[in-house]
Amino acid sequence: MDQFLGNVAILVHDYDEAITYYTQILGFQLVEDTILGSDKRWVRVAPLGRDSTCLLLAKAIGKVQQKAVGNQAGGRVFLFLHSDDFWRDYHRYRERGVMFLEEPRKEPYGVVAVFQDLYGNRWDLLQMRDDENKNGKE
């Protein structure tokens, strides 16, 4: 059996605002932006690098979805962005105004820091120990 997660939906207030943030601030690529009509679009972004799961930017509709924007995981870390060079990405994101909620820390599995996206969703930026060792940065 061959399975994978193709897309993970993330609620956003506005398509263009979200595209700008994910592409210009986090450096993701815009994979697809298809107009479906009635103010609805199929918008996917993904980190550069390996084939990865895309974020499907889903415009929140109605009070329930609007209320969930930025809190899709109930205040926990929602997404885990793996990096081959934690410090490069950490410094780049800080320069671009990304809000980190803590200082970077070493864990048994690697180096990690939690940041918030433009809506308040929590992310882990992390470099796994195996990747750290490959780059000689332990």
Contacts in CASP RR format, 6 or more apart in sequence:
PFRMAT RR
TARGET T0000
AUTHOR 0000-0000-0000
METHOD contacts of the structure
MODEL  1
MDQFLGNVAILVHDYDEAITYYTQILGFQLVEDTILGSDKRWVRVAPLGR
DSTCLLLAKAIGKVQQKAVGNQAGGRVFLFLHSDDFWRDYHRYRERGVMF
LEEPRKEPYGVVAVFQDLYGNRWDLLQMRDDENKNGKE
4 53 0 8 1.000
5 53 0 8 1.000
6 53 0 8 1.000
6 54 0 8 1.000
7 44 0 8 1.000
7 53 0 8 1.000
7 54 0 8 1.000
7 55 0 8 1.000
7 56 0 8 1.000
8 53 0 8 1.000
8 54 0 8 1.000
8 55 0 8 1.000
8 56 0 8 1.000
8 79 0 8 1.000
9 55 0 8 1.000
9 56 0 8 1.000
9 58 0 8 1.000
10 55 0 8 1.000
10 56 0 8 1.000
10 57 0 8 1.000
10 58 0 8 1.000
10 72 0 8 1.000
10 78 0 8 1.000
10 79 0 8 1.000
10 121 0 8 1.000
11 58 0 8 1.000
11 59 0 8 1.000
11 60 0 8 1.000
11 65 0 8 1.000
11 68 0 8 1.000
11 69 0 8 1.000
11 70 0 8 1.000
11 72 0 8 1.000
11 119 0 8 1.000
12 18 0 8 1.000
12 57 0 8 1.000
12 58 0 8 1.000
12 59 0 8 1.000
12 60 0 8 1.000
12 69 0 8 1.000
12 119 0 8 1.000
13 59 0 8 1.000
13 60 0 8 1.000
13 66 0 8 1.000
13 69 0 8 1.000
13 119 0 8 1.000
14 59 0 8 1.000
15 33 0 8 1.000
15 41 0 8 1.000
15 43 0 8 1.000
15 57 0 8 1.000
15 59 0 8 1.000
17 118 0 8 1.000
18 43 0 8 1.000
18 57 0 8 1.000
18 118 0 8 1.000
19 30 0 8 1.000
19 33 0 8 1.000
19 43 0 8 1.000
19 45 0 8 1.000
19 57 0 8 1.000
21 117 0 8 1.000
21 118 0 8 1.000
22 28 0 8 1.000
22 45 0 8 1.000
22 55 0 8 1.000
22 57 0 8 1.000
22 117 0 8 1.000
23 29 0 8 1.000
23 30 0 8 1.000
23 45 0 8 1.000
24 96 0 8 1.000
25 93 0 8 1.000
25 96 0 8 1.000
25 97 0 8 1.000
25 98 0 8 1.000
25 118 0 8 1.000
26 47 0 8 1.000
26 81 0 8 1.000
26 93 0 8 1.000
26 98 0 8 1.000
26 117 0 8 1.000
27 47 0 8 1.000
27 48 0 8 1.000
28 45 0 8 1.000
28 46 0 8 1.000
28 47 0 8 1.000
28 48 0 8 1.000
28 55 0 8 1.000
29 45 0 8 1.000
29 46 0 8 1.000
29 47 0 8 1.000
29 48 0 8 1.000
30 43 0 8 1.000
30 44 0 8 1.000
30 45 0 8 1.000
31 44 0 8 1.000
31 45 0 8 1.000
31 46 0 8 1.000
31 54 0 8 1.000
32 42 0 8 1.000
32 43 0 8 1.000
32 44 0 8 1.000
32 54 0 8 1.000
33 41 0 8 1.000
33 42 0 8 1.000
33 43 0 8 1.000
33 44 0 8 1.000
34 41 0 8 1.000
34 42 0 8 1.000
34 43 0 8 1.000
35 41 0 8 1.000
36 42 0 8 1.000
39 59 0 8 1.000
40 59 0 8 1.000
41 59 0 8 1.000
42 56 0 8 1.000
43 56 0 8 1.000
43 57 0 8 1.000
44 54 0 8 1.000
44 55 0 8 1.000
44 56 0 8 1.000
44 57 0 8 1.000
45 54 0 8 1.000
45 55 0 8 1.000
45 57 0 8 1.000
46 52 0 8 1.000
46 53 0 8 1.000
46 54 0 8 1.000
46 55 0 8 1.000
47 81 0 8 1.000
55 79 0 8 1.000
60 66 0 8 1.000
60 68 0 8 1.000
60 69 0 8 1.000
69 119 0 8 1.000
70 117 0 8 1.000
70 119 0 8 1.000
70 120 0 8 1.000
70 121 0 8 1.000
71 120 0 8 1.000
71 121 0 8 1.000
72 78 0 8 1.000
72 121 0 8 1.000
73 121 0 8 1.000
73 122 0 8 1.000
75 122 0 8 1.000
76 122 0 8 1.000
77 114 0 8 1.000
77 122 0 8 1.000
77 123 0 8 1.000
77 124 0 8 1.000
78 121 0 8 1.000
78 122 0 8 1.000
78 123 0 8 1.000
79 121 0 8 1.000
79 123 0 8 1.000
79 124 0 8 1.000
80 123 0 8 1.000
80 124 0 8 1.000
80 126 0 8 1.000
81 123 0 8 1.000
81 124 0 8 1.000
81 125 0 8 1.000
81 126 0 8 1.000
82 126 0 8 1.000
82 127 0 8 1.000
82 128 0 8 1.000
82 131 0 8 1.000
83 89 0 8 1.000
83 125 0 8 1.000
83 126 0 8 1.000
83 127 0 8 1.000
83 131 0 8 1.000
84 127 0 8 1.000
84 131 0 8 1.000
84 135 0 8 1.000
85 127 0 8 1.000
85 135 0 8 1.000
85 137 0 8 1.000
86 104 0 8 1.000
86 111 0 8 1.000
86 112 0 8 1.000
86 113 0 8 1.000
86 125 0 8 1.000
86 126 0 8 1.000
86 127 0 8 1.000
86 132 0 8 1.000
87 104 0 8 1.000
87 137 0 8 1.000
89 125 0 8 1.000
90 100 0 8 1.000
90 104 0 8 1.000
90 113 0 8 1.000
90 125 0 8 1.000
93 100 0 8 1.000
93 115 0 8 1.000
93 125 0 8 1.000
94 100 0 8 1.000
98 115 0 8 1.000
98 116 0 8 1.000
99 115 0 8 1.000
99 116 0 8 1.000
100 113 0 8 1.000
100 114 0 8 1.000
100 115 0 8 1.000
101 113 0 8 1.000
101 114 0 8 1.000
101 115 0 8 1.000
101 116 0 8 1.000
101 122 0 8 1.000
102 113 0 8 1.000
102 114 0 8 1.000
103 113 0 8 1.000
104 111 0 8 1.000
104 112 0 8 1.000
104 113 0 8 1.000
105 111 0 8 1.000
105 112 0 8 1.000
105 113 0 8 1.000
108 129 0 8 1.000
109 126 0 8 1.000
109 128 0 8 1.000
109 129 0 8 1.000
110 126 0 8 1.000
110 127 0 8 1.000
110 128 0 8 1.000
110 129 0 8 1.000
110 132 0 8 1.000
111 126 0 8 1.000
111 127 0 8 1.000
111 132 0 8 1.000
112 124 0 8 1.000
112 125 0 8 1.000
112 126 0 8 1.000
112 127 0 8 1.000
113 124 0 8 1.000
113 125 0 8 1.000
113 126 0 8 1.000
114 122 0 8 1.000
114 123 0 8 1.000
114 124 0 8 1.000
114 125 0 8 1.000
115 122 0 8 1.000
115 123 0 8 1.000
115 125 0 8 1.000
116 122 0 8 1.000
116 123 0 8 1.000
117 123 0 8 1.000
129 138 0 8 1.000
132 138 0 8 1.000
END
